[in-house]
């Protein structure tokens, strides 16, 4: 069943005006749909008065909270939102401000020094954003309130949001997401999990990334539900927040799930489950692979089905997901296409039959039709209307997709292709291992050889030779790591994805 595209702010008209849309737990502030709509409209008119028109990029560098939600929707109404990671350094801010041709940068009143210096250096005007005690967000420029100017509403084909790919294989690519792409994706997420106005989402993903924006926030607004937005993720206060606000679901990357598990009680004793799990309908995992062992541990510890999903920025987030019970959820699989066509293609562009591994390709109205100003990337990423994801995967006879690896991360050892994820999952079954990442390093004879890095659980001690012996018993010789590095931390992106390439580079040069 297809859904109709909307301008994003139309979602705010679908719920009763007095229904709570956003909760800010640390401030004990609630914002209704009517109040949110009024604030978004007011800020869009402030942006128009500041010179923003259709297509102009409004950069923001904000931590989670009401200001980032209001500014995102307002920027998409007046122009185009371009949220940036507050953890960037000055040179990174300079790059993204230039690459997006940002006309203004919205910052908090205090701090954000790196972003501030970058904007001043590039001559980008700075607007500050703040929330008063009543939960009303507004903009100021040079200490004075910004005026308002009426705006013409956007169309569904206007670009509401521009984000960048991670750039792990080169210069980051600019992804233009239209109101149509985002609104369709949000509705697909809402339908996948049967979200209603009774649902309460706990948003723990950063709101400069498509996961938090679309899955946790827009899908909730599309269903008329409530989104609870802590300033940051904390495993110490997570379940207390869930309990206080009757949270029914949350979405996160495996890193955050594992941090919650580390503080969980005895999973064999349901009475030891944290207060706050009682209302959970499901737990969603996305943006990085979820080891089956972690999935089972989450379900045992928190008493809710864990649904792994598959998303990409270029698809305005979700492409596939495991379904809610009573339908089958398959550990290790990212589920079936959620109103998105999924196929497996070989290098020649031929679609492969069930059970054969190849590149995952997707098609749907939530998927972009091209990157901005990047003809080379468009030529290599799109074929016959299908978008090449860069992921290797396999579809089964029921349409469930299993991801094998990023194609560029597959290890080629003497012609044998090895999925790093398979080795990760074996290492993660060892009771002393908290995190694991497998990678290939150059080898004179084999081309590449298999190595891995692991982080041990708190209080655990084990030698690398013992872990190598553990792998030798469980993996074919060509797959098993020939060296294992025990480290204190594994580098990840701001959204929790393992930076496998960075680890491989570090140990290749060691």
C-alpha positions in Angstrom: 0.0 0.0 0.0 1.5 3.3 -1.1 1.5 6.5 1.0 1.0 10.1 0.0 3.9 12.6 0.3 3.5 15.7 2.4 5.3 18.8 3.3 6.9 17.9 6.7 5.0 20.5 8.7 1.7 19.0 7.5 2.4 16.2 10.0 1.8 18.7 12.8 -1.8 19.3 11.6 -2.7 15.6 11.8 -2.9 15.3 15.6 -5.1 17.2 17.9 -3.6 20.6 18.8 -3.5 19.8 22.5 -1.8 16.4 22.1 1.8 16.4 23.5 4.3 16.2 20.7 7.6 16.7 22.4 8.8 16.1 26.0 12.1 17.6 27.3 12.7 15.4 30.4 15.6 17.4 32.0 13.6 20.7 31.8 10.2 19.1 32.7 8.8 20.9 29.6 6.1 19.5 27.3 5.2 21.0 23.9 1.9 20.2 22.2 1.3 19.8 18.5 -0.4 23.2 18.3 2.5 24.9 20.1 5.1 23.1 18.0 3.3 24.2 14.8 3.2 27.8 16.0 6.9 27.8 16.9 7.9 26.3 13.6 5.9 28.8 11.7 7.3 31.7 13.7 10.9 30.6 13.2 10.4 30.0 9.5 9.2 33.6 9.3 12.2 34.7 11.3 14.5 32.9 8.9 12.7 34.6 6.0 13.3 37.9 7.6 17.0 37.0 7.9 17.2 36.5 4.1 16.4 32.8 3.8 14.5 31.8 0.6 13.6 28.6 -1.1 16.6 26.3 -1.5 18.9 28.4 0.8 20.8 26.3 3.2 20.3 26.9 7.0 23.2 25.2 8.8 22.8 24.3 12.5 25.1 22.9 15.1 22.9 21.9 18.1 22.7 19.2 20.6 19.4 17.3 21.1 16.5 19.2 22.3 13.6 21.4 21.2 15.7 24.0 19.4 17.1 21.4 16.9 13.6 20.0 16.2 12.0 23.5 15.7 15.0 24.8 13.6 15.0 21.6 11.4 11.3 21.9 10.6 11.5 25.7 10.2 14.5 25.6 7.9 12.7 23.0 5.8 9.7 25.3 5.6 11.6 28.5 4.7 14.6 27.0 2.9 16.6 23.8 3.4 18.0 22.4 6.7 21.7 21.5 6.9 22.3 20.1 10.4 26.0 19.6 11.4 27.6 17.5 14.1 28.5 19.8 17.1 31.7 17.7 17.6 33.2 18.8 14.3 36.5 20.7 14.5 36.9 24.2 12.9 38.3 22.9 9.6 35.4 20.4 9.3 32.9 23.2 9.9 34.6 25.3 7.3 34.3 22.4 4.8 30.6 21.8 5.4 29.7 25.5 5.5 31.4 25.9 2.1 30.1 22.7 0.6 26.5 23.4 1.5 26.8 27.1 0.6 25.2 27.9 4.0 23.6 31.3 4.2 23.3 31.3 8.0 24.5 29.2 10.9 22.3 28.6 14.0 24.2 28.1 17.2 23.4 28.0 20.9 24.1 31.3 22.8 27.1 29.9 24.5 29.9 27.5 23.5 30.2 26.1 20.0 33.5 27.9 19.6 34.8 25.8 16.7 31.7 26.4 14.7 31.6 30.0 15.6 35.2 30.6 14.4 34.5 28.7 11.2 31.5 30.8 10.4 33.3 34.0 11.1 36.2 32.9 9.0 33.9 32.2 6.1 31.7 35.2 6.6 28.6 33.2 7.4 26.1 35.1 9.5 25.4 33.6 13.0 21.9 33.3 14.5 21.6 32.2 18.1 18.7 30.0 19.3 17.4 29.6 22.8 14.5 28.2 24.8 12.7 30.2 27.5 11.2 28.7 30.7 7.9 28.1 29.0 9.5 26.0 26.3 9.3 28.6 23.5 12.2 28.7 21.0 13.3 31.8 19.2 16.2 33.3 17.2 18.4 36.3 17.9 21.0 38.1 15.9 23.6 40.2 17.6 21.6 40.0 20.8 18.4 41.4 19.2 15.3 39.4 18.4 14.9 38.6 14.7 11.8 40.0 13.0 9.3 38.0 10.9 8.4 37.9 7.3 5.6 35.8 5.6 6.7 32.9 3.5 5.2 30.9 0.7 4.8 27.2 1.6 7.2 24.8 0.0 6.1 22.0 -2.4 6.8 18.3 -1.8 9.5 18.4 -4.4 11.5 21.1 -2.6 14.6 19.9 -0.8 13.9 20.0 3.0 17.1 18.6 4.3 20.7 18.1 3.0 23.0 15.7 4.7 26.4 14.2 3.8 27.5 10.6 3.4 30.2 9.5 5.8 32.9 10.0 3.2 34.7 6.8 4.3 35.9 6.2 0.7 36.6 9.8 -0.3 35.1 13.2 -0.3 31.6 13.2 1.4 28.7 13.2 -1.0 25.9 15.7 -0.6 22.4 14.1 -0.2 19.4 16.2 -1.0 16.2 14.9 0.7 12.9 16.3 -0.5 9.8 16.8 1.6 8.4 13.8 -0.4 11.4 11.5 0.4 11.3 12.3 4.1 7.5 12.2 4.6 7.2 8.9 2.7 10.0 7.4 4.7 8.6 8.6 8.0 5.2 7.1 7.1 6.9 3.8 6.1 8.5 3.6 9.5 5.3 4.4 11.3 3.4 1.7 9.3 6.2 -0.9 9.8 5.8 -0.7 13.6 2.1 0.1 13.6 2.8 3.4 15.5 -0.3 5.2 16.8 -1.0 8.4 18.8 -0.6 6.2 21.9 3.0 5.5 21.2 5.9 7.3 23.0 9.3 7.3 21.4 12.5 7.8 23.3 15.0 9.6 21.0 18.6 8.8 21.9 20.1 9.2 18.4 21.6 12.5 17.5 19.3 14.8 15.5 21.9 15.8 13.0 21.6 12.3 11.5 18.8 10.8 9.5 18.2 7.9 12.0 17.2 10.2 14.8 15.4 12.7 12.6 13.3 10.2 10.6 12.8 7.1 12.7 12.6 8.6 16.2 11.1 12.0 15.5 9.3 12.3 12.1 7.8 8.8 12.2 6.4 9.7 15.7 5.0 13.0 14.5 3.5 11.2 11.5 1.6 8.9 13.8 0.5 11.7 16.2 2.5 10.2 19.0 4.9 11.7 21.5 8.7 11.9 21.2 10.8 12.2 24.4 14.1 14.0 23.7 16.8 13.9 26.4 19.7 16.2 25.9 22.0 13.2 25.5 22.0 9.4 25.9 22.8 8.2 29.4 22.6 4.6 30.4 22.2 5.7 34.0 19.0 7.7 33.5 17.6 5.9 30.4 15.1 3.6 32.1 14.1 6.2 34.6 13.1 8.4 31.7 11.4 5.5 30.0 9.4 4.8 33.2 8.5 8.5 33.8 7.1 9.0 30.3 5.6 5.6 29.5 7.9 5.0 26.6 6.7 2.3 24.2 9.7 2.0 21.9 13.2 3.3 21.1 15.6 3.1 18.2 19.4 3.0 18.6 22.6 1.7 17.2 24.1 -1.6 18.7 26.7 0.4 20.7 23.9 2.1 22.8 22.0 -1.2 23.2 25.2 -2.8 24.5 25.7 0.0 27.0 22.2 -0.6 28.4 22.9 -4.4 28.5 26.1 -3.7 30.5 23.9 -2.4 33.3 21.1 -4.9 33.0 20.3 -7.4 35.7 20.1 -11.2 35.5 18.3 -11.8 32.2 17.1 -15.2 33.5 15.0 -13.4 36.1 12.2 -11.2 34.6 11.6 -9.7 38.0 15.0 -8.0 37.8 14.1 -6.1 34.6 14.5 -2.3 34.9 11.4 -0.2 35.8 10.5 1.4 32.5 10.5 -1.7 30.4 6.8 -2.6 31.2 5.3 -0.5 28.4 7.9 -1.4 25.7 6.2 -2.8 22.5 9.5 -3.3 20.7 13.1 -2.2 20.5 14.5 -1.1 17.1 18.2 -1.4 16.0 19.6 0.2 12.9 22.6 2.0 11.3 25.1 -0.8 12.1 24.9 -4.6 12.2 23.4 -6.1 15.3 25.1 -9.4 16.3 22.4 -12.1 17.0 23.9 -12.7 20.4 23.2 -9.1 21.3 19.7 -9.3 20.0 18.9 -12.4 22.1 20.5 -10.7 25.2 18.4 -7.6 24.7 15.1 -9.6 24.4 16.0 -11.6 27.5 17.0 -8.5 29.6 14.2 -6.1 28.6 11.3 -8.4 27.6 10.5 -6.8 24.2 11.0 -8.0 20.7 14.1 -6.6 19.0 13.7 -5.6 15.4 16.8 -5.0 13.3 16.3 -2.6 10.4 18.3 -1.3 7.5 18.7 2.3 6.6 20.7 4.8 4.5 20.8 8.5 4.2 20.2 8.2 0.5 16.8 6.4 1.2 15.8 9.0 3.8 16.6 6.3 6.3 14.6 3.0 6.4 14.6 0.4 3.5 14.0 -2.8 5.4 13.0 -4.1 8.8 12.2 -7.2 10.7 8.4 -7.2 11.4 6.6 -7.1 14.7 5.4 -10.4 16.2 3.6 -12.6 15.4 5.5 -12.3 12.1 9.0 -13.9 12.1 12.0 -11.8 13.0 15.2 -13.4 11.9 18.5 -12.9 13.9 21.2 -11.7 11.6 18.8 -10.4 9.0 17.6 -6.8 8.5 14.2 -8.1 7.5 12.0 -7.4 4.5 11.6 -4.3 2.3 9.3 -1.7 4.0 7.5 -0.3 1.0 10.9 -0.2 -0.8 11.9 -2.5 -3.6 15.1 -4.5 -2.8 17.0 -6.7 -5.3 20.5 -8.2 -5.5 22.6 -7.3 -8.5 25.9 -8.5 -9.9 28.7 -6.3 -11.3 27.2 -6.4 -14.8 23.8 -5.1 -13.6 22.0 -8.4 -13.7 19.5 -9.2 -11.0 20.4 -12.4 -9.2 18.1 -15.1 -8.0 17.2 -15.9 -4.4 20.1 -17.1 -2.3 22.9 -15.6 -4.4 25.1 -12.9 -3.0 25.6 -9.6 -4.7 25.2 -5.9 -4.3 22.0 -4.7 -2.6 20.1 -2.3 -4.8 16.9 -0.4 -3.9 14.1 1.6 -5.5 11.3 3.6 -4.1 9.8 7.1 -3.7 11.8 7.7 -0.5 15.1 7.2 -2.4 17.0 10.1 -3.9 17.4 10.3 -7.7 20.9 11.8 -7.5 23.6 13.4 -5.3 24.1 17.2 -5.6 26.7 18.3 -8.1 28.4 15.0 -8.3 28.0 13.4 -11.8 30.7 10.8 -11.3 29.0 9.5 -8.1 25.6 9.5 -9.9 27.0 7.6 -12.8 28.4 4.8 -10.6 25.6 4.7 -8.0 22.4 4.5 -10.1 21.6 1.9 -12.8 18.2 1.6 -14.5 16.5 3.5 -11.8 18.1 1.3 -9.0 20.4 2.8 -6.4 23.5 0.8 -5.6 23.9 0.7 -1.8 27.5 -0.6 -1.8 26.4 -3.4 0.6 26.7 -7.1 -0.3 23.7 -9.1 0.7 21.5 -12.1 0.1 17.7 -12.3 -0.2 15.9 -15.5 1.0 12.8 -17.0 -0.4 10.6 -15.0 1.9 12.2 -11.7 1.0 14.4 -11.3 4.2 17.7 -9.6 3.5 20.9 -10.6 5.1 23.8 -8.2 4.8 27.2 -9.8 4.3 29.5 -6.7 4.4 30.2 -3.4 2.8 31.6 -4.5 -0.6 34.7 -2.4 -0.1 35.2 -4.0 3.3 35.2 -7.6 2.1 38.6 -9.2 2.8 40.1 -10.9 -0.3 42.6 -13.5 1.0 44.1 -15.3 -2.0 40.8 -15.1 -3.9 38.7 -16.2 -0.9 36.1 -13.4 0.0 35.7 -13.1 3.8 32.9 -11.2 5.5 34.4 -9.2 8.5 31.0 -9.3 10.2 31.2 -13.1 10.4 34.4 -13.0 12.3 33.1 -10.1 14.5 30.2 -12.3 15.6 32.4 -15.3 16.5 34.7 -13.1 18.6 31.6 -11.5 20.3 30.5 -14.9 21.5 33.6 -15.1 23.8 32.6 -14.1 27.3 35.5 -11.8 27.8 34.9 -9.8 24.6 32.8 -6.6 24.7 33.5 -5.3 21.2 35.2 -6.7 18.1 36.1 -5.5 14.7 37.7 -7.6 12.0 39.6 -6.2 9.0 42.1 -7.0 6.3 45.7 -5.8 6.2 48.1 -6.0 3.2 50.0 -9.3 2.8 52.8 -10.2 0.4 51.5 -13.7 -0.5 47.8 -13.6 0.1 47.1 -10.0 -1.0 45.2 -9.5 2.3 45.3 -11.2 5.7 42.7 -11.3 8.4 43.3 -9.4 11.7 41.0 -8.2 14.4 40.8 -5.7 17.3 38.8 -6.3 20.5 37.8 -4.5 23.6 37.5 -6.6 26.7 34.6 -6.5 29.2 35.3 -4.6 32.4 37.4 -6.7 34.8 38.2 -9.3 32.2 41.8 -10.3 31.2 42.7 -12.7 28.4 45.7 -12.9 26.2 45.6 -12.6 22.4 46.8 -16.2 21.8 43.8 -17.5 23.7 41.4 -15.5 21.5 43.3 -16.8 18.4 42.8 -20.4 19.7 39.1 -19.6 20.3 38.7 -18.5 16.7 40.7 -21.5 15.4 38.1 -23.8 16.9 35.2 -21.9 15.2 36.4 -20.6 11.9 37.9 -22.1 8.7 41.6 -21.5 8.6 41.4 -18.9 5.8 38.8 -16.9 7.8 40.4 -16.8 11.2 42.4 -13.8 12.3 46.1 -14.3 12.3 46.6 -11.5 14.8 44.3 -10.0 17.4 44.9 -6.6 18.9 43.5 -6.0 22.4 42.7 -2.3 22.7 40.9 0.2 24.9 38.4 1.5 22.4 37.3 1.0 18.8 36.8 4.2 16.7 33.2 4.9 15.7 31.3 7.6 13.9 29.1 10.0 15.8 26.2 7.7 15.2 27.9 4.6 16.5 29.1 2.9 13.3 32.4 1.1 13.6 35.1 2.8 11.5 36.4 -0.4 10.2 38.6 1.4 7.6 40.2 3.5 10.3 41.1 0.5 12.3 42.5 -1.3 9.3 44.6 1.7 8.4 45.9 2.1 11.9 47.1 -1.5 12.2 48.3 -1.7 8.6 50.7 1.1 9.4 51.7 -0.3 12.8 
